[in-house]
Amino acid sequence: MRRVTALSLAVSAFSLLMAPLASAQTDYPNRAITVVVPFAAGGATDVIARIVAEGMSRQLGKPIVVENVAGAGGTLGSIRVMRAAPDGYTLLTGHMGTHASSYALYEKRKYDPRTDFEPIGLMASAPIVVFGRKDLPAKTFQEFIALMKEKGADFKVGHSGVGSNAHLTCTLLNALVGTKPTEIPYRGNGPLMNDLLGGAIDYS
């Protein structure tokens, strides 16, 4: 538990989406394509997008530019793609957080995930796990749960924004355990992991 996984909670699927095409194109692509990652650089979504973009670029013979547009649980980047020209040159790396939970949790919705995007395909899936800082005084998951209950609000949990996968799965864990730690929101998993490694937060 000290450095690695404490618990696998669910599986997160990452998909590539775009605004619905206005018309069919016969010469697509004939220029660079932008893939928007709706979180800060360095997190899982960003890493997966860059791996996929590199392969896409080789296959299509055109540059693929990865653009990080972080904030609001992934909705800012989603809005950026929704407002882009519907020509297939601006794509989005989305998942359950950006196209289900975040949309449901924010009162002022600026896009409809059911109609404003066209799914292209599944990019990857990964387990959602709990990580603790390296000097956390718990060696087993049972000890980790006991520590959660003991510390309560003094325990700090980081997540990548309201409505993100990390936010909802941590909320689920907290509800199952029956404790309310202090939540620290980040603009993505990259800056979150920096603070976790530095000991500024206890787990994510």
Steps between C-alpha positions, in 0.01 A plus 500: 500500500796730558580574138251320282139398463271471799175414323359463151157664488391504138615517140523829311460497122662773289341586166575728209216732399435796271229748413259343246625551144319760294563308177695203370862557396681296239851638558508478879744567654691755297647697791591470868243367749463631856416260784371687806576346840259659752746464790848624592807338346651196668185314604359173367273665241789709369743206479247278321412780254866556413565130441194471276580827320848377412356185343229696319758739358702211355192333354347818353825664391399831660609677820283449810519787749401425862349802675432503876190701594454431871233601749149436631532121507578479129207711382712797381688284250176335394345841432808596297444202269122544488550858374766404246421482130323168429764385252672215684820694570433562870459181706440444870627238742193436711383251760232441761608811689475743207189356337288371786579601856643850443214588270250382760667682790535846347181707509580722200561251221648634178500176303295186464720188484220310325476732200802732489764230443557212265686200647794378292620209706624357828861599570574311821361375829674498836422403861432780746714445807571669832852639555646614831803718568816295547529563876135432579493289821292218351631176350167335413167622369340419836753726672433768239124488574568523873722802436227665292255461785751619759610812311162609361522855366874507579552247220556671162380342175587649162291470183510644149193725527134472593336233287825336394553125532735555794244721676212254466695189590650669806149614595379142462781368719433767764131408504576129535743566784277761664755780530539854365860593421601846380478511119770681300399556134764524225488584129620148416687197626842642407511777765310271739772233479768762564332593828440136591868416447595808699271404789269802473197267479447157654337303217311507173 
